[in-house]
Amino acid sequence: LALVDDVLDIAAIEAGALPLHRTDVDLGALVGEVVDLLRPLADERDVRIDGSDAHGTVHADARRLRQVLINLVPNGERD
């Protein structure tokens, strides 16, 4: 389902019709959620993933920011 949503988002971006819903987002909570989600993949690839330094609040679209983080982490390099 997430993959379908991402494909639809790409289509919306290309059409210039991607709606953003900006709110104050707890960055620590969001990063923690992404780390928890991706930890099994990181463990499988013997990669350390840590988001404990994330803190503060950002004004952003939480869903889009989550997508960015989820897409960045698998492309990271080993420590």
C-alpha positions as CSV (number, residue, x, y, z in Angstrom):
1,L,0.0,0.0,0.0
2,A,2.8,2.4,0.9
3,L,4.4,1.7,-2.5
4,V,1.2,2.5,-4.3
5,D,0.9,5.7,-2.3
6,D,4.5,6.7,-3.2
7,V,3.8,6.1,-6.9
8,L,0.7,8.2,-6.7
9,D,2.7,10.9,-5.0
10,I,5.2,10.9,-7.8
11,A,2.5,11.3,-10.3
12,A,1.0,14.2,-8.3
13,I,4.5,15.8,-8.1
14,E,4.9,15.5,-11.9
15,A,1.5,17.1,-12.3
16,G,2.3,19.9,-9.9
17,A,-0.7,18.9,-7.7
18,L,0.9,17.4,-4.5
19,P,-1.0,18.8,-1.5
20,L,1.1,19.5,1.6
21,H,-0.4,19.5,5.1
22,R,2.1,21.4,7.2
23,T,1.9,21.1,11.0
24,D,4.4,21.2,13.8
25,V,6.0,17.8,13.9
26,D,7.9,16.3,16.8
27,L,11.2,15.4,15.0
28,G,12.4,13.0,17.7
29,A,9.1,11.0,17.6
30,L,9.0,10.9,13.8
31,V,12.7,9.8,13.5
32,G,12.1,7.2,16.3
33,E,9.1,5.8,14.3
34,V,11.2,5.5,11.2
35,V,14.1,3.9,13.0
36,D,11.8,1.4,14.6
37,L,10.3,0.7,11.2
38,L,13.6,0.2,9.5
39,R,15.5,-1.6,12.3
40,P,14.8,-5.1,10.9
41,L,16.2,-4.1,7.5
42,A,19.2,-2.5,9.1
43,D,19.8,-5.6,11.3
44,E,19.5,-7.8,8.3
45,R,22.2,-5.8,6.5
46,D,24.3,-5.5,9.6
47,V,23.9,-1.7,9.6
48,R,23.6,0.4,12.7
49,I,20.7,2.8,12.7
50,D,20.3,5.4,15.5
51,G,18.0,8.4,15.7
52,S,18.5,9.2,19.4
53,D,20.1,12.7,18.6
54,A,16.9,13.9,16.8
55,H,15.0,16.4,18.8
56,G,13.0,19.5,18.4
57,T,10.0,20.5,16.3
58,V,9.8,21.2,12.6
59,H,7.0,22.7,10.6
60,A,6.5,20.2,7.8
61,D,4.2,17.7,6.2
62,A,4.7,14.7,8.5
63,R,3.8,12.1,5.9
64,R,6.1,13.6,3.3
65,L,9.0,14.0,5.8
66,R,8.5,10.3,6.9
67,Q,8.7,9.3,3.3
68,V,11.9,11.2,2.8
69,L,13.5,9.6,5.9
70,I,12.4,6.1,4.9
71,N,13.9,6.6,1.4
72,L,17.2,8.1,2.8
73,V,18.0,5.4,5.3
74,P,18.3,2.4,3.0
75,N,20.7,4.5,0.8
76,G,23.0,5.3,3.7
77,E,26.5,3.9,4.0
78,R,27.9,1.8,6.7
79,D,29.5,3.5,9.7
